[in-house]
Structures are given as C-alpha cells and as structure tokens.
Amino acid sequence: MLSQALESGRRISGHIMTLFLFTKSDVLTVLIPTTLSAFAAAPHPNVTRLPDVIIWIWLHLLKHDIYNQIQDPEEDKKNKPHRPLPAGRITVQNAADVHWLLVPVCLMFSAMYGNKVLACSTGVEALSIWYNEFGGDKTGFSKNLLTAIAYGTFELGTMVVIGSNVDKIGACAVAFNSVVFATTLHAQDFKDEEGDRLTGRRTLVTLFPTLARMSVMIGIPLWSLCLCRTWKVDLVCSVALIVYGTIVGARFMIYRTASAHKQSCKLYSVSDLESENSTY
C-alpha cells in the first residue's frame, strides 16, 4: 500500500514538473513582470489576491506555451531540448489534449472575476490562435506585435483580477509597456538564433542581425530615458535605470556567443521589469 502511494506521488509530481517545464522560460519574462506591474499600476490592489493573480497568469501561459510548443517540436530539439516534448516527457497528442482542456478552464476561471477578465482571457486566446495557426510567429514584426498586445492584455486582466479598476494612469502604463515590448522583444531571439536559422524561421535577428542588435542597443536605454522623464522619476533612479539599460543594450553588440546571448536575455528581462516599474 505504501509503495503504491509513493509511486502515485512520484507520478503526480512528475506530471506537475512537466507542466511547469512548459512555462519555465516565461516565469522571469512574463509571470513575475506582469504580476509586479499590475500591482504597481493598480490604484487599489488587493494583496490577498496575489495567489489568484499568479494562478490566472500561469494557466494562460501554460495554455499558450503548450499550443506554441506542439507546433514544431523539432525546433525545440535544437533550441530548448529541456522542454517536455523534446525531452520525451509527454507526447504531442497528449500535450494537445491538455491545451484544449485548458481553454474552457481559463475562460471559466476568468469569468469568476467578471466580464472584463473574461474578455481579456478571450482576447489572449484569439491572439494565441493567430500566433500559432496563422503564422503570427513566422516573421519578426508580427511576433513582436502580437506578443506585445498579448502582454498588454495580460496586464489589463491581471489588474482587474487583483480587484482594481483600470484608471487612466494604469491604461497609459500598460500602453507604454506594450510599446517597449513591441520594439525590443526581439532581444530574446538572439539566444535562439542558431536554431532559428537551421529551421528557417524568419525573425528580425536572422533577417537583419546588425539592425536588430543596433535597435536593442539604442532602444533599451532610450526607452529608459523616455519613461523616466515621462513619469518624473528622481535623478538617482533615472541614472541607475539608464546606465543599466545602456549596459544591457551594449552587451548585445559586444558579446555574440550563445552563452553570452542567454545571459544578455536574462539581463534584458530584468531591464524590462525595471522600466515597467519605473512608470509608477
């Protein structure tokens, strides 16, 4: 009896780890920034709803990430072999079944918080279908644009989940964050450049590598400067944010190995998080 219980526990923990691995790469880039940004931008956030926020964001991330990763598992064998599909933790068919199960789950969970959250959930699903089924991820421009819109929709939904209305300042903050993402998000494609070239994916990094590097080098510190001035951030914090953004942007021009790109992408995620929270 005990051995059966232990075996069941191992299987359950294995399934939980599989689900987590689908979203692992988005914890730093989406889950944490969206949560912090929403709490910072919301006029009257309800801190007791932090678990609700994390679950809402993670469920939608899981749904989208599974949908995205079942499209071309062969690509992940080159770029991200640790993911569940290339690692053999789950089959493509079973992953697809989990995705379609999550669609009504996300909608019903969102409906618990009202029509606005339900609308955001529906919008995220529509963008996910566009991204995965209609070639939204095939070109650098559409990939950046759709991801930025989806991120903004995430933020709006999250702000309502935490029990707050979206005021003018919050709406402006979400708009700025989306624009920052749309114009700099291709920084995250550098770490996958080799695999993208092998699979023929057309990203800004593979099509215009020099221009992509220059746009990141200039864009990150420039957005830091613009946001600090727009939101009247004090001098010390402004200098710190701009200097950090300059260092991160310069890394993409100077260090061009695969390992350096991975580190630069992590620093980019932190710089984006700092830029978002400098708006409040």
C-alpha positions, 0 to 999 in steps of 0.5 A: 500500500505504501509503495503504491502511494509513493509511486502515485506521488512520484507520478503526480509530481512528475506530471506537475514538473512537466507542466511547469517545464512548459512555462519555465522560460516565461516565469522571469519574462512574463509571470513575475513582470506582469504580476509586479506591474499590475500591482504597481499600476493598480490604484487599489490592489488587493494583496490577498489576491496575489495567489489568484493573480499568479494562478490566472497568469500561469494557466494562460501561459501554460495554455499558450506555451503548450499550443506554441510548443506542439507546433514544431517540436523539432525546433525545440530539439535544437533550441530548448531540448529541456522542454517536455516534448523534446525531452520525451516527457509527454507526447504531442497528442497528449500535450494537445489534449491538455491545451484544449482542456485548458481553454474552457478552464481559463475562460471559466476561471476568468469569468469568476472575476467578471466580464472584463477578465473574461474578455481579456482571457478571450482576447489572449486566446484569439491572439494565441490562435493567430500566433500559432495557426496563422503564422503570427510567429513566422516573421519578426514584426508580427511576433513582436506585435502580437506578443506585445498586445498579448502582454498588454492584455495580460496586464489589463486582466491581471489588474482587474483580477487583483480587484482594481479598476483600470484608471487612466494612469494604469491604461497609459502604463500598460500602453507604454509597456506594450510599446517597449515590448513591441520594439525590443522583444526581439532581444530574446531571439538572439539566444535562439538564433542558431536554431532559428536559422537551421529551421528557417524561421524568419525573425528580425535577428536572422533577417537583419542581425546588425539592425536588430542588435543596433535597435536593442542597443539604442532602444533599451536605454532610450526607452529608459530615458523616455519613461523616466522623464515621462513619469518624473522619476528622481535623478538617482533612479533615472541614472541607475535605470539608464546606465543599466539599460545602456549596459544591457543594450551594449552587451548585445553588440559586444558579446555574440556567443550563445552563452553570452546571448542567454545571459544578455536575455536574462539581463534584458528581462530584468531591464524590462521589469525595471522600466515597467516599474519605473512608470509608477 
